[in-house]
Amino acid sequence: MSDPLFAFLDIGLVFALALGLGIWQLVVLKRDIRRDRAKAQAEKPDPPA
């Protein structure tokens, strides 16, 4: 493998790993926020009518 190709592959793999982890963290965060909002909505007492 030539040096520039290996360098591009090496940097690309690290960048893909960092991007993948960032997207995964965003998905987990949004799921937790959605779950917390649903739990808070379920625990909120209904106003008297």
Biopython code that builds the backbone (N, CA, C, O; Angstrom):
import numpy as np
from Bio.PDB.StructureBuilder import StructureBuilder

atoms = [
    (1, "MET", "N", (0.852, -1.176, 0.000)),
    (1, "MET", "CA", (0.000, 0.000, 0.000)),
    (1, "MET", "C", (0.899, 1.241, 0.000)),
    (1, "MET", "O", (1.904, 1.294, 0.709)),
    (2, "SER", "N", (0.524, 2.226, -0.798)),
    (2, "SER", "CA", (1.342, 3.427, -0.868)),
    (2, "SER", "C", (1.134, 4.273, 0.392)),
    (2, "SER", "O", (0.119, 4.152, 1.078)),
    (3, "ASP", "N", (2.093, 5.108, 0.673)),
    (3, "ASP", "CA", (2.040, 5.923, 1.888)),
    (3, "ASP", "C", (0.850, 6.879, 1.935)),
    (3, "ASP", "O", (0.182, 6.940, 2.967)),
    (4, "PRO", "N", (0.549, 7.630, 0.871)),
    (4, "PRO", "CA", (-0.615, 8.532, 0.945)),
    (4, "PRO", "C", (-1.934, 7.783, 1.116)),
    (4, "PRO", "O", (-2.833, 8.240, 1.822)),
    (5, "LEU", "N", (-2.038, 6.634, 0.463)),
    (5, "LEU", "CA", (-3.262, 5.847, 0.586)),
    (5, "LEU", "C", (-3.415, 5.317, 2.015)),
    (5, "LEU", "O", (-4.511, 5.339, 2.575)),
    (6, "PHE", "N", (-2.319, 4.844, 2.595)),
    (6, "PHE", "CA", (-2.357, 4.348, 3.959)),
    (6, "PHE", "C", (-2.688, 5.478, 4.936)),
    (6, "PHE", "O", (-3.453, 5.273, 5.878)),
    (7, "ALA", "N", (-2.129, 6.647, 4.727)),
    (7, "ALA", "CA", (-2.403, 7.794, 5.594)),
    (7, "ALA", "C", (-3.875, 8.192, 5.498)),
    (7, "ALA", "O", (-4.511, 8.471, 6.514)),
    (8, "PHE", "N", (-4.413, 8.217, 4.289)),
    (8, "PHE", "CA", (-5.817, 8.562, 4.109)),
    (8, "PHE", "C", (-6.718, 7.536, 4.782)),
    (8, "PHE", "O", (-7.699, 7.898, 5.431)),
    (9, "LEU", "N", (-6.389, 6.259, 4.629)),
    (9, "LEU", "CA", (-7.168, 5.200, 5.245)),
    (9, "LEU", "C", (-7.103, 5.293, 6.770)),
    (9, "LEU", "O", (-8.117, 5.130, 7.449)),
    (10, "ASP", "N", (-5.929, 5.552, 7.297)),
    (10, "ASP", "CA", (-5.739, 5.653, 8.746)),
    (10, "ASP", "C", (-6.540, 6.832, 9.312)),
    (10, "ASP", "O", (-7.249, 6.672, 10.305)),
    (11, "ILE", "N", (-6.438, 7.988, 8.703)),
    (11, "ILE", "CA", (-7.181, 9.163, 9.166)),
    (11, "ILE", "C", (-8.675, 8.950, 8.977)),
    (11, "ILE", "O", (-9.469, 9.342, 9.832)),
    (12, "GLY", "N", (-9.061, 8.340, 7.878)),
    (12, "GLY", "CA", (-10.473, 8.094, 7.601)),
    (12, "GLY", "C", (-11.102, 7.152, 8.614)),
    (12, "GLY", "O", (-12.239, 7.366, 9.035)),
    (13, "LEU", "N", (-10.384, 6.119, 9.008)),
    (13, "LEU", "CA", (-10.922, 5.182, 9.993)),
    (13, "LEU", "C", (-11.107, 5.849, 11.356)),
    (13, "LEU", "O", (-12.114, 5.623, 12.027)),
    (14, "VAL", "N", (-10.150, 6.658, 11.757)),
    (14, "VAL", "CA", (-10.263, 7.372, 13.034)),
    (14, "VAL", "C", (-11.424, 8.360, 12.979)),
    (14, "VAL", "O", (-12.197, 8.466, 13.930)),
    (15, "PHE", "N", (-11.546, 9.080, 11.873)),
    (15, "PHE", "CA", (-12.639, 10.038, 11.728)),
    (15, "PHE", "C", (-13.997, 9.333, 11.731)),
    (15, "PHE", "O", (-14.948, 9.817, 12.345)),
    (16, "ALA", "N", (-14.085, 8.196, 11.047)),
    (16, "ALA", "CA", (-15.342, 7.441, 11.008)),
    (16, "ALA", "C", (-15.706, 6.923, 12.396)),
    (16, "ALA", "O", (-16.878, 6.931, 12.774)),
    (17, "LEU", "N", (-14.724, 6.480, 13.145)),
    (17, "LEU", "CA", (-14.979, 6.009, 14.509)),
    (17, "LEU", "C", (-15.481, 7.151, 15.388)),
    (17, "LEU", "O", (-16.451, 6.979, 16.126)),
    (18, "ALA", "N", (-14.839, 8.307, 15.319)),
    (18, "ALA", "CA", (-15.255, 9.457, 16.120)),
    (18, "ALA", "C", (-16.655, 9.918, 15.718)),
    (18, "ALA", "O", (-17.473, 10.227, 16.584)),
    (19, "LEU", "N", (-16.935, 9.967, 14.441)),
    (19, "LEU", "CA", (-18.248, 10.384, 13.963)),
    (19, "LEU", "C", (-19.315, 9.381, 14.380)),
    (19, "LEU", "O", (-20.405, 9.778, 14.792)),
    (20, "GLY", "N", (-19.023, 8.104, 14.283)),
    (20, "GLY", "CA", (-19.970, 7.073, 14.688)),
    (20, "GLY", "C", (-20.282, 7.146, 16.176)),
    (20, "GLY", "O", (-21.442, 7.032, 16.572)),
    (21, "LEU", "N", (-19.270, 7.332, 16.993)),
    (21, "LEU", "CA", (-19.497, 7.453, 18.438)),
    (21, "LEU", "C", (-20.315, 8.702, 18.770)),
    (21, "LEU", "O", (-21.180, 8.667, 19.645)),
    (22, "GLY", "N", (-20.041, 9.798, 18.074)),
    (22, "GLY", "CA", (-20.797, 11.033, 18.304)),
    (22, "GLY", "C", (-22.269, 10.873, 17.942)),
    (22, "GLY", "O", (-23.142, 11.333, 18.678)),
    (23, "ILE", "N", (-22.547, 10.233, 16.829)),
    (23, "ILE", "CA", (-23.935, 10.008, 16.413)),
    (23, "ILE", "C", (-24.626, 9.061, 17.382)),
    (23, "ILE", "O", (-25.793, 9.261, 17.716)),
    (24, "TRP", "N", (-23.917, 8.033, 17.835)),
    (24, "TRP", "CA", (-24.496, 7.089, 18.793)),
    (24, "TRP", "C", (-24.842, 7.800, 20.103)),
    (24, "TRP", "O", (-25.905, 7.553, 20.673)),
    (25, "GLN", "N", (-23.969, 8.672, 20.581)),
    (25, "GLN", "CA", (-24.236, 9.419, 21.806)),
    (25, "GLN", "C", (-25.448, 10.338, 21.626)),
    (25, "GLN", "O", (-26.250, 10.483, 22.549)),
    (26, "LEU", "N", (-25.589, 10.952, 20.464)),
    (26, "LEU", "CA", (-26.733, 11.814, 20.194)),
    (26, "LEU", "C", (-28.029, 11.017, 20.206)),
    (26, "LEU", "O", (-29.032, 11.478, 20.751)),
    (27, "VAL", "N", (-28.022, 9.832, 19.616)),
    (27, "VAL", "CA", (-29.216, 8.984, 19.600)),
    (27, "VAL", "C", (-29.589, 8.570, 21.022)),
    (27, "VAL", "O", (-30.761, 8.614, 21.396)),
    (28, "VAL", "N", (-28.593, 8.167, 21.817)),
    (28, "VAL", "CA", (-28.861, 7.757, 23.193)),
    (28, "VAL", "C", (-29.394, 8.930, 24.007)),
    (28, "VAL", "O", (-30.327, 8.762, 24.792)),
    (29, "LEU", "N", (-28.818, 10.107, 23.830)),
    (29, "LEU", "CA", (-29.275, 11.292, 24.559)),
    (29, "LEU", "C", (-30.720, 11.632, 24.205)),
    (29, "LEU", "O", (-31.526, 11.907, 25.094)),
    (30, "LYS", "N", (-31.053, 11.617, 22.921)),
    (30, "LYS", "CA", (-32.428, 11.924, 22.513)),
    (30, "LYS", "C", (-33.407, 10.884, 23.040)),
    (30, "LYS", "O", (-34.523, 11.232, 23.424)),
    (31, "ARG", "N", (-33.010, 9.617, 23.065)),
    (31, "ARG", "CA", (-33.873, 8.563, 23.593)),
    (31, "ARG", "C", (-34.107, 8.765, 25.086)),
    (31, "ARG", "O", (-35.230, 8.598, 25.562)),
    (32, "ASP", "N", (-33.065, 9.119, 25.827)),
    (32, "ASP", "CA", (-33.212, 9.349, 27.265)),
    (32, "ASP", "C", (-34.100, 10.563, 27.555)),
    (32, "ASP", "O", (-34.918, 10.532, 28.474)),
    (33, "ILE", "N", (-33.939, 11.616, 26.780)),
    (33, "ILE", "CA", (-34.779, 12.802, 26.967)),
    (33, "ILE", "C", (-36.238, 12.453, 26.694)),
    (33, "ILE", "O", (-37.123, 12.857, 27.448)),
    (34, "ARG", "N", (-36.497, 11.707, 25.622)),
    (34, "ARG", "CA", (-37.863, 11.307, 25.288)),
    (34, "ARG", "C", (-38.457, 10.446, 26.406)),
    (34, "ARG", "O", (-39.620, 10.614, 26.775)),
    (35, "ARG", "N", (-37.662, 9.534, 26.935)),
    (35, "ARG", "CA", (-38.112, 8.658, 28.015)),
    (35, "ARG", "C", (-38.407, 9.467, 29.286)),
    (35, "ARG", "O", (-39.405, 9.217, 29.962)),
    (36, "ASP", "N", (-37.545, 10.428, 29.607)),
    (36, "ASP", "CA", (-37.762, 11.265, 30.790)),
    (36, "ASP", "C", (-39.013, 12.129, 30.653)),
    (36, "ASP", "O", (-39.757, 12.308, 31.617)),
    (37, "ARG", "N", (-39.242, 12.665, 29.453)),
    (37, "ARG", "CA", (-40.450, 13.479, 29.246)),
    (37, "ARG", "C", (-41.709, 12.629, 29.376)),
    (37, "ARG", "O", (-42.699, 13.073, 29.958)),
    (38, "ALA", "N", (-41.679, 11.424, 28.845)),
    (38, "ALA", "CA", (-42.844, 10.549, 28.946)),
    (38, "ALA", "C", (-43.097, 10.161, 30.400)),
    (38, "ALA", "O", (-44.247, 10.093, 30.832)),
    (39, "LYS", "N", (-42.036, 9.910, 31.152)),
    (39, "LYS", "CA", (-42.178, 9.559, 32.557)),
    (39, "LYS", "C", (-42.729, 10.741, 33.351)),
    (39, "LYS", "O", (-43.596, 10.556, 34.205)),
    (40, "ALA", "N", (-42.243, 11.944, 33.085)),
    (40, "ALA", "CA", (-42.731, 13.132, 33.787)),
    (40, "ALA", "C", (-44.195, 13.396, 33.443)),
    (40, "ALA", "O", (-44.975, 13.805, 34.304)),
    (41, "GLN", "N", (-44.564, 13.163, 32.196)),
    (41, "GLN", "CA", (-45.956, 13.366, 31.781)),
    (41, "GLN", "C", (-46.865, 12.356, 32.468)),
    (41, "GLN", "O", (-47.985, 12.692, 32.853)),
    (42, "ALA", "N", (-46.396, 11.131, 32.623)),
    (42, "ALA", "CA", (-47.202, 10.088, 33.265)),
    (42, "ALA", "C", (-47.355, 10.341, 34.755)),
    (42, "ALA", "O", (-48.381, 9.991, 35.337)),
    (43, "GLU", "N", (-46.351, 10.944, 35.384)),
    (43, "GLU", "CA", (-46.406, 11.197, 36.818)),
    (43, "GLU", "C", (-47.163, 12.480, 37.167)),
    (43, "GLU", "O", (-47.562, 12.674, 38.315)),
    (44, "LYS", "N", (-47.358, 13.352, 36.178)),
    (44, "LYS", "CA", (-48.046, 14.613, 36.447)),
    (44, "LYS", "C", (-49.507, 14.355, 36.722)),
    (44, "LYS", "O", (-50.185, 13.718, 35.915)),
    (45, "PRO", "N", (-50.017, 14.849, 37.873)),
    (45, "PRO", "CA", (-51.438, 14.625, 38.160)),
    (45, "PRO", "C", (-52.322, 15.444, 37.209)),
    (45, "PRO", "O", (-51.956, 16.540, 36.784)),
    (46, "ASP", "N", (-53.476, 14.890, 36.895)),
    (46, "ASP", "CA", (-54.408, 15.584, 36.025)),
    (46, "ASP", "C", (-55.031, 16.751, 36.795)),
    (46, "ASP", "O", (-55.346, 16.605, 37.976)),
    (47, "PRO", "N", (-55.210, 17.890, 36.156)),
    (47, "PRO", "CA", (-55.846, 19.034, 36.838)),
    (47, "PRO", "C", (-57.327, 18.731, 37.110)),
    (47, "PRO", "O", (-57.986, 18.078, 36.301)),
    (48, "PRO", "N", (-57.840, 19.200, 38.232)),
    (48, "PRO", "CA", (-59.270, 18.951, 38.517)),
    (48, "PRO", "C", (-60.147, 19.645, 37.495)),
    (48, "PRO", "O", (-59.862, 20.764, 37.068)),
    (49, "ALA", "N", (-61.202, 18.980, 37.113)),
    (49, "ALA", "CA", (-62.096, 19.536, 36.095)),
    (49, "ALA", "C", (-63.281, 20.224, 36.713)),
    (49, "ALA", "O", (-64.134, 20.748, 35.996)),
]
sb = StructureBuilder()
sb.init_structure("model")
sb.init_model(0)
sb.init_chain("A")
sb.init_seg("    ")
for serial, (resi, resn, name, xyz) in enumerate(atoms, 1):
    if name == "N":
        sb.init_residue(resn, " ", resi, " ")
    sb.init_atom(name, np.array(xyz, "f"), 0.0, 1.0, " ", f" {name:<3s}", serial, name[0])
structure = sb.get_structure()
